[in-house]
């Protein structure tokens, strides 16, 4: 009986300590996103470049290339606001004409941060290693939501 209790206790401890700990919503805790990332999605080549945290924000540019031509761009920011983080972005076509209106952004409020994940409502970043990350984006179309995975390698 004592050995069974010991085994159960060890397994329970292992499970509890192996889970990612929730971190404070600070840019410093997600600075691993910074860098130049390349991958494939939507049948094309993707590039996403994130700055280091400064001035209370991180910024990024994104582009999708299909058949040797740009399909669209995005400008993204993650900023500290009211003791949390929010990811905001705007889309642009290949001629840099905005999809959203002048004052409109697509906003993703923060849900939580761990050492290997940053989860916003509708978008998540997952650190696979220092040289690889996955980004998951919920795309709503025709009343259905599909999660698209972007696998990036750091350049």
Buried (B, 14 or more C-beta within 10 A) or exposed (E): EEEEEEEEEEEEEEEEEEEEEEBEBBBEBBBBBBBEBBBEBBEBBBBBBBBEBEEEBBBBBBBBBEEEEBBBBBBBBBBBBEEBBBBBBBBBEBEEEEEEEEEEBBEBEBBEBBEEBBBBEBBBBBBEEEEBBBBBBBEEEEEEEEEEEBBBEBE
